Amino acid sequence: MPTYDYQCTDCNRKFTVVMSIAEHDKQKVTCPKCKSKKVKQRISTFIAKTSRKS
């Protein structure tokens, strides 16, 4: 499942949420510290985890 990085604009806390793409499109994310809905998505890196060794 993808991870999404957010930052709260009220308390300035940075946090990561793991959710499916469908949930990301529907769900409104809230800050885990202050419960504010004023959050903005941050640019994050992409990591692919595979079971095959090269």
N, CA, C and O atoms as CSV, one atom per row, in Angstrom:
chain,resi,resn,atom,element,x,y,z
A,1,MET,N,N,0.835,-1.183,0.000
A,1,MET,CA,C,0.000,0.000,0.000
A,1,MET,C,C,0.879,1.244,0.000
A,1,MET,O,O,1.940,1.260,0.623
A,2,PRO,N,N,0.439,2.274,-0.692
A,2,PRO,CA,C,1.233,3.509,-0.752
A,2,PRO,C,C,1.229,4.272,0.569
A,2,PRO,O,O,0.293,4.179,1.363
A,3,THR,N,N,2.302,5.027,0.779
A,3,THR,CA,C,2.389,5.920,1.935
A,3,THR,C,C,2.327,7.361,1.441
A,3,THR,O,O,2.865,7.687,0.383
A,4,TYR,N,N,1.677,8.203,2.202
A,4,TYR,CA,C,1.514,9.610,1.849
A,4,TYR,C,C,2.048,10.459,2.988
A,4,TYR,O,O,1.720,10.221,4.151
A,5,ASP,N,N,2.863,11.441,2.664
A,5,ASP,CA,C,3.439,12.354,3.658
A,5,ASP,C,C,2.635,13.644,3.681
A,5,ASP,O,O,2.309,14.209,2.637
A,6,TYR,N,N,2.320,14.102,4.895
A,6,TYR,CA,C,1.536,15.320,5.077
A,6,TYR,C,C,2.219,16.229,6.089
A,6,TYR,O,O,3.090,15.804,6.848
A,7,GLN,N,N,1.799,17.499,6.080
A,7,GLN,CA,C,2.238,18.452,7.083
A,7,GLN,C,C,1.032,19.282,7.499
A,7,GLN,O,O,0.298,19.800,6.658
A,8,CYS,N,N,0.840,19.398,8.797
A,8,CYS,CA,C,-0.263,20.189,9.333
A,8,CYS,C,C,0.110,21.668,9.270
A,8,CYS,O,O,1.212,22.054,9.660
A,9,THR,N,N,-0.805,22.483,8.780
A,9,THR,CA,C,-0.526,23.913,8.686
A,9,THR,C,C,-0.803,24.638,10.008
A,9,THR,O,O,-0.369,25.775,10.190
A,10,ASP,N,N,-1.520,23.989,10.929
A,10,ASP,CA,C,-1.789,24.605,12.231
A,10,ASP,C,C,-0.638,24.396,13.221
A,10,ASP,O,O,-0.137,25.357,13.806
A,11,CYS,N,N,-0.220,23.132,13.408
A,11,CYS,CA,C,0.822,22.854,14.408
A,11,CYS,C,C,2.178,22.516,13.782
A,11,CYS,O,O,3.153,22.287,14.498
A,12,ASN,N,N,2.240,22.486,12.457
A,12,ASN,CA,C,3.481,22.270,11.704
A,12,ASN,C,C,4.048,20.846,11.839
A,12,ASN,O,O,5.214,20.615,11.516
A,13,ARG,N,N,3.247,19.909,12.305
A,13,ARG,CA,C,3.705,18.522,12.465
A,13,ARG,C,C,3.732,17.817,11.112
A,13,ARG,O,O,2.823,17.983,10.298
A,14,LYS,N,N,4.785,17.026,10.878
A,14,LYS,CA,C,4.905,16.216,9.676
A,14,LYS,C,C,4.561,14.778,10.050
A,14,LYS,O,O,5.027,14.271,11.070
A,15,PHE,N,N,3.742,14.117,9.220
A,15,PHE,CA,C,3.346,12.745,9.509
A,15,PHE,C,C,3.094,11.978,8.216
A,15,PHE,O,O,2.901,12.561,7.149
A,16,THR,N,N,3.102,10.646,8.346
A,16,THR,CA,C,2.925,9.753,7.210
A,16,THR,C,C,1.683,8.909,7.430
A,16,THR,O,O,1.430,8.435,8.538
A,17,VAL,N,N,0.901,8.721,6.359
A,17,VAL,CA,C,-0.313,7.909,6.422
A,17,VAL,C,C,-0.206,6.812,5.368
A,17,VAL,O,O,0.162,7.074,4.223
A,18,VAL,N,N,-0.534,5.572,5.766
A,18,VAL,CA,C,-0.549,4.446,4.837
A,18,VAL,C,C,-2.004,4.152,4.498
A,18,VAL,O,O,-2.800,3.821,5.377
A,19,MET,N,N,-2.348,4.275,3.210
A,19,MET,CA,C,-3.717,3.993,2.767
A,19,MET,C,C,-3.716,3.670,1.282
A,19,MET,O,O,-2.769,3.989,0.563
A,20,SER,N,N,-4.782,3.036,0.839
A,20,SER,CA,C,-4.888,2.686,-0.572
A,20,SER,C,C,-5.158,3.949,-1.396
A,20,SER,O,O,-5.505,4.999,-0.855
A,21,ILE,N,N,-4.995,3.824,-2.689
A,21,ILE,CA,C,-5.239,4.968,-3.586
A,21,ILE,C,C,-6.708,5.379,-3.533
A,21,ILE,O,O,-7.021,6.569,-3.563
A,22,ALA,N,N,-7.606,4.401,-3.456
A,22,ALA,CA,C,-9.044,4.702,-3.375
A,22,ALA,C,C,-9.371,5.467,-2.095
A,22,ALA,O,O,-10.159,6.413,-2.125
A,23,GLU,N,N,-8.774,5.067,-0.970
A,23,GLU,CA,C,-8.992,5.779,0.288
A,23,GLU,C,C,-8.440,7.195,0.213
A,23,GLU,O,O,-9.049,8.131,0.733
A,24,HIS,N,N,-7.290,7.355,-0.432
A,24,HIS,CA,C,-6.667,8.670,-0.565
A,24,HIS,C,C,-7.573,9.624,-1.329
A,24,HIS,O,O,-7.650,10.809,-1.003
A,25,ASP,N,N,-8.262,9.109,-2.349
A,25,ASP,CA,C,-9.148,9.952,-3.145
A,25,ASP,C,C,-10.407,10.353,-2.379
A,25,ASP,O,O,-10.950,11.432,-2.616
A,26,LYS,N,N,-10.880,9.507,-1.467
A,26,LYS,CA,C,-12.131,9.750,-0.750
A,26,LYS,C,C,-11.949,10.411,0.612
A,26,LYS,O,O,-12.753,11.258,1.002
A,27,GLN,N,N,-10.912,10.035,1.328
A,27,GLN,CA,C,-10.752,10.388,2.733
A,27,GLN,C,C,-10.113,11.755,2.939
A,27,GLN,O,O,-9.187,12.139,2.224
A,28,LYS,N,N,-10.620,12.475,3.920
A,28,LYS,CA,C,-10.023,13.741,4.343
A,28,LYS,C,C,-9.092,13.440,5.511
A,28,LYS,O,O,-9.532,12.924,6.539
A,29,VAL,N,N,-7.820,13.757,5.362
A,29,VAL,CA,C,-6.802,13.438,6.361
A,29,VAL,C,C,-6.801,14.494,7.455
A,29,VAL,O,O,-6.926,15.687,7.180
A,30,THR,N,N,-6.657,14.041,8.707
A,30,THR,CA,C,-6.557,14.951,9.840
A,30,THR,C,C,-5.225,14.746,10.550
A,30,THR,O,O,-4.648,13.659,10.514
A,31,CYS,N,N,-4.756,15.785,11.184
A,31,CYS,CA,C,-3.493,15.742,11.916
A,31,CYS,C,C,-3.647,14.854,13.160
A,31,CYS,O,O,-4.605,15.019,13.914
A,32,PRO,N,N,-2.716,13.917,13.381
A,32,PRO,CA,C,-2.825,13.050,14.562
A,32,PRO,C,C,-2.544,13.778,15.884
A,32,PRO,O,O,-2.923,13.291,16.949
A,33,LYS,N,N,-1.887,14.932,15.821
A,33,LYS,CA,C,-1.534,15.667,17.042
A,33,LYS,C,C,-2.656,16.616,17.476
A,33,LYS,O,O,-3.132,16.547,18.609
A,34,CYS,N,N,-3.072,17.502,16.563
A,34,CYS,CA,C,-4.057,18.528,16.947
A,34,CYS,C,C,-5.446,18.304,16.337
A,34,CYS,O,O,-6.374,19.068,16.604
A,35,LYS,N,N,-5.585,17.262,15.524
A,35,LYS,CA,C,-6.862,16.886,14.889
A,35,LYS,C,C,-7.365,17.910,13.876
A,35,LYS,O,O,-8.544,17.898,13.522
A,36,SER,N,N,-6.503,18.781,13.414
A,36,SER,CA,C,-6.882,19.779,12.418
A,36,SER,C,C,-7.020,19.127,11.050
A,36,SER,O,O,-6.326,18.158,10.742
A,37,LYS,N,N,-7.914,19.659,10.237
A,37,LYS,CA,C,-8.075,19.171,8.865
A,37,LYS,C,C,-7.304,20.038,7.880
A,37,LYS,O,O,-7.387,19.830,6.669
A,38,LYS,N,N,-6.551,21.014,8.396
A,38,LYS,CA,C,-5.738,21.890,7.547
A,38,LYS,C,C,-4.371,21.258,7.338
A,38,LYS,O,O,-3.383,21.666,7.949
A,39,VAL,N,N,-4.328,20.258,6.465
A,39,VAL,CA,C,-3.077,19.556,6.167
A,39,VAL,C,C,-2.792,19.668,4.682
A,39,VAL,O,O,-3.704,19.753,3.860
A,40,LYS,N,N,-1.510,19.668,4.357
A,40,LYS,CA,C,-1.135,19.684,2.949
A,40,LYS,C,C,-0.220,18.497,2.678
A,40,LYS,O,O,0.611,18.122,3.505
A,41,GLN,N,N,-0.397,17.924,1.501
A,41,GLN,CA,C,0.407,16.760,1.136
A,41,GLN,C,C,1.793,17.216,0.735
A,41,GLN,O,O,1.952,18.201,0.014
A,42,ARG,N,N,2.794,16.493,1.206
A,42,ARG,CA,C,4.190,16.794,0.898
A,42,ARG,C,C,4.681,15.849,-0.185
A,42,ARG,O,O,4.143,14.755,-0.357
A,43,ILE,N,N,5.693,16.268,-0.906
A,43,ILE,CA,C,6.305,15.418,-1.917
A,43,ILE,C,C,7.164,14.387,-1.192
A,43,ILE,O,O,7.967,14.730,-0.325
A,44,SER,N,N,6.984,13.127,-1.558
A,44,SER,CA,C,7.740,12.061,-0.902
A,44,SER,C,C,8.426,11.189,-1.944
A,44,SER,O,O,8.123,11.257,-3.135
A,45,THR,N,N,9.349,10.376,-1.474
A,45,THR,CA,C,10.075,9.490,-2.374
A,45,THR,C,C,9.273,8.222,-2.622
A,45,THR,O,O,8.389,7.864,-1.844
A,46,PHE,N,N,9.593,7.559,-3.705
A,46,PHE,CA,C,8.924,6.314,-4.069
A,46,PHE,C,C,9.878,5.159,-3.825
A,46,PHE,O,O,11.017,5.173,-4.290
A,47,ILE,N,N,9.406,4.158,-3.093
A,47,ILE,CA,C,10.230,2.980,-2.816
A,47,ILE,C,C,9.470,1.748,-3.305
A,47,ILE,O,O,8.329,1.513,-2.908
A,48,ALA,N,N,10.113,0.970,-4.169
A,48,ALA,CA,C,9.505,-0.274,-4.652
A,48,ALA,C,C,10.175,-1.447,-3.941
A,48,ALA,O,O,11.399,-1.573,-3.940
A,49,LYS,N,N,9.364,-2.288,-3.349
A,49,LYS,CA,C,9.878,-3.445,-2.638
A,49,LYS,C,C,9.506,-4.688,-3.447
A,49,LYS,O,O,8.326,-4.963,-3.668
A,50,THR,N,N,10.507,-5.425,-3.881
A,50,THR,CA,C,10.248,-6.619,-4.679
A,50,THR,C,C,10.766,-7.856,-3.952
A,50,THR,O,O,11.617,-7.756,-3.068
A,51,SER,N,N,10.261,-8.989,-4.318
A,51,SER,CA,C,10.694,-10.237,-3.680
A,51,SER,C,C,11.851,-10.884,-4.408
A,51,SER,O,O,12.498,-11.782,-3.869
A,52,ARG,N,N,12.124,-10.441,-5.624
A,52,ARG,CA,C,13.214,-10.995,-6.417
A,52,ARG,C,C,14.519,-10.311,-6.111
A,52,ARG,O,O,14.576,-9.088,-5.991
A,53,LYS,N,N,15.573,-11.098,-5.983
A,53,LYS,CA,C,16.893,-10.521,-5.772
A,53,LYS,C,C,17.609,-10.450,-7.107
A,53,LYS,O,O,17.548,-11.391,-7.897
A,54,SER,N,N,18.282,-9.351,-7.361
A,54,SER,CA,C,18.976,-9.203,-8.640
A,54,SER,C,C,20.450,-9.420,-8.513
A,54,SER,O,O,21.175,-9.329,-9.504
